[in-house]
């Protein structure tokens, strides 16, 4: 399918959609805009990615279509190895499929398939060593002999969005205890999550937390391709370590306490 034939009407059809800025500020103290990046994945899991010098709110359908370029499967999806869990039933509203994290940093590098495969390996290990507050993994969706997505239980809200609605009736101590228990389970397996934050924790209808997003989870000491999120780490790090999670847990607790104070 050519980009011109894609069912795209506006930026609402794109994922991801982001803007890239310089590290230096302008004379008014604001970051300097460089370019917008955006992606689109078809129902057949064919990926497209584009960049534009326009701000994302300025992008028209024509701008988007002209900028999108087809990404070859080998640049996005890893070949499915034998003996992984395969999700073979139709996708439905009870599950969530995590697709590739299209990013200008990874395009054309071969890194994205490696990231997907690393997360699959971690989830296969965690399936053999389950924990009630680690997201349930159902397996991989396979197309064209490649892993195009990982399938997980679906939850109604992230911890971030749940607390933005207000903390009244929310048991912060119980939540923190369950999150910490999940992280300690990872550590007992010699793993660190390396990207703990409220948007990587889901909650169910009873406010029970579940830790998600194992794209940066690796054995202690391993060099990381993807690392923690600014604001939830003390400093930039390059290797998987237990202390990365301990620092993030402390920041999550402070954030939770601040939400209680606002209610």
Buried (B, 14 or more C-beta within 10 A) or exposed (E): EEBEEBEBEEBEBBEEBBBEEEEEEEEEEEEEBEBBBBBBBEEEBBBBBBBBEBEBEEBEEEBBBEBBEBBEBEBBBBEBEEEBBEBEEEEEEEBBBBBBBBBBEBBEEEBBBEBBBBBBBBBBBBBEEEBEBBBBBBBBBBBEEBBBBBBBBBBEBBBBEBBEEEBEEBEBEEBBEBBBBBBEBBBEBEBBBBBBBBBBBBBBEEBBBBBBBBBBBBEBEBEBBBBBBEEBBEEEBEBBBBEBBBBBBEBBBEBBEEBEEEE
